[in-house]
Structure formats: structure tokens, C-alpha cells
Amino acid sequence: MPHSSGGGSHGGGSHGGSHHSSHSHGGSGRSSRHVRSTYFPDARRYVYYDHHRPVYVYADYDITEKRSPLRFLMLLFYLPFILFTFSMFAEAYHHPHKLPQNYDYKIVVEDKANVLGNTAELRNSLVAL
């Protein structure tokens, strides 16, 4: 007795597109998208060919639709803000270094533009302070 086409859990070789019930997949509220080689709940079956051999994959979204270029533009817009935020966190958690023991604490008055006039008097008042 001829056998119509492979048994298995799907029942036939001329089996096409997907296991799709009457409810919509778009409003499920999940933001993650899954693609697997085995069936999982709410998945649809897709086929592509690798070296002329069919490969079946299961996904919970329509993998034939291309992604909108708007998502890429949004990423380009938000990327500088994200990088700036991370750099600010890096600066906020910067640990200060301890000053060396031989730190020079002498008063130095340097007036290259000759604006102060009498720097000796200024130095003496700073030393007195």
C-alpha cells in the first residue's frame, strides 16, 4: 500500500505555511521575538532553503516582513545620549587619589602680565594669613 507522504507529527508532506489559529499574534503584549528550530506555543512555521534543502523554523512573529529603518534612525538619535550618560557615571564614580607625602605647599605668586604691581607685599600678606 502506497504511503502518501511522511508521517510525523504534522501529518503530510504537502503541508504548507503555518499552524495558525484565529487569534491575532500582533497584540500579545510581548516585546521579545523568538525564532527556533522546534515548535513552541504561538509559533508559526516558515521554510527557507539552504543548498536546495528545506529548513523549517518557527517564529512568533512574521519573519518575512522587513524591519522598519525608523528603528535604526532612533538608535542613531539616542546613541549619543546613552554614551553621554555612561561617561557621566564613569566620572561620578571616579575615586580621588591621595596626595603624596612630599606635597609642595609653598605660596607662589607669578605675575607674567605685570598686573599686580608689588608682588612682594602680596606674598607677605598671604604668608601672614
C-alpha positions in Angstrom: 0.0 0.0 0.0 1.5 3.3 -1.0 2.1 5.8 1.7 1.1 9.3 0.8 3.9 11.3 2.4 5.9 11.1 5.6 4.0 10.6 8.9 5.4 12.5 11.7 3.5 14.9 13.9 2.5 17.2 11.1 0.8 14.5 9.1 1.7 15.2 5.5 4.3 16.3 3.0 2.2 18.8 1.2 1.8 20.7 4.4 2.4 24.4 3.8 2.7 27.6 5.7 1.8 27.6 9.3 -0.2 26.4 12.3 -2.3 29.5 12.8 -5.3 29.9 14.9 -7.9 32.6 14.5 -6.4 34.9 17.2 -4.0 37.6 16.3 -0.3 37.4 17.2 0.3 41.2 17.0 -1.4 42.2 20.3 0.2 39.7 22.6 2.0 42.4 24.6 5.4 40.7 24.4 8.2 42.8 23.0 10.7 39.9 22.6 10.8 38.0 19.3 11.7 34.3 19.1 12.9 32.1 16.3 13.6 28.5 17.0 14.1 25.3 15.0 11.5 23.4 17.1 7.9 24.3 17.7 6.8 26.4 20.7 3.4 27.8 21.7 2.0 30.6 19.5 4.7 29.9 16.8 4.2 29.9 13.1 6.2 27.6 10.8 8.4 29.2 8.0 10.6 27.5 5.4 13.8 28.6 3.7 16.1 26.7 1.5 19.8 26.1 2.4 21.7 24.4 -0.5 18.4 23.4 -2.1 17.2 21.7 1.1 14.2 23.0 3.0 14.9 24.2 6.5 11.9 24.8 8.8 11.9 27.4 11.5 9.3 28.5 14.0 8.7 32.1 15.0 6.2 34.1 17.0 6.3 37.0 14.5 6.2 37.3 10.7 9.9 36.9 9.7 9.1 37.7 6.1 8.5 41.4 7.0 11.5 43.7 6.9 12.2 45.8 9.9 11.5 49.5 9.6 14.5 51.8 9.0 13.0 54.1 11.6 14.3 51.8 14.4 17.9 52.3 13.1 17.4 56.1 13.0 16.1 56.1 16.5 19.1 54.2 17.6 21.4 56.7 15.9 19.5 59.5 17.6 19.6 58.0 21.1 23.2 56.7 21.0 24.9 60.0 21.9 22.7 60.4 24.9 23.4 56.9 26.1 27.1 57.3 25.6 27.0 60.7 27.4 25.1 59.1 30.3 27.7 56.3 30.7 30.5 58.8 30.6 28.8 60.8 33.3 28.5 57.7 35.5 32.2 57.0 34.9 33.1 60.5 36.1 30.7 60.3 39.1 32.4 57.1 40.4 35.9 58.3 39.9 37.9 57.7 43.1 40.2 60.6 44.1 43.9 59.8 44.6 45.7 60.5 47.8 48.2 63.4 47.6 51.9 62.4 48.0 53.5 62.9 51.4 56.1 65.4 50.0 53.4 67.7 48.6 54.7 71.2 48.0 52.5 73.7 49.8 54.7 76.9 49.3 52.9 80.1 48.2 53.9 81.0 44.6 52.9 84.4 43.2 53.6 84.6 39.5 52.6 87.8 37.6 53.8 87.5 34.0 51.4 90.2 32.8 52.7 92.6 35.4 49.1 93.4 36.6 49.6 93.1 40.4 52.5 95.5 40.7 54.2 94.9 44.0 54.1 91.1 44.4 56.4 91.1 47.5 53.6 92.8 49.5 51.0 90.3 48.3 53.3 87.4 49.2 53.9 88.8 52.7 50.2 89.2 53.3 49.5 85.6 52.1 52.2 84.2 54.3 50.8 86.1 57.3 47.4 84.6 56.5 
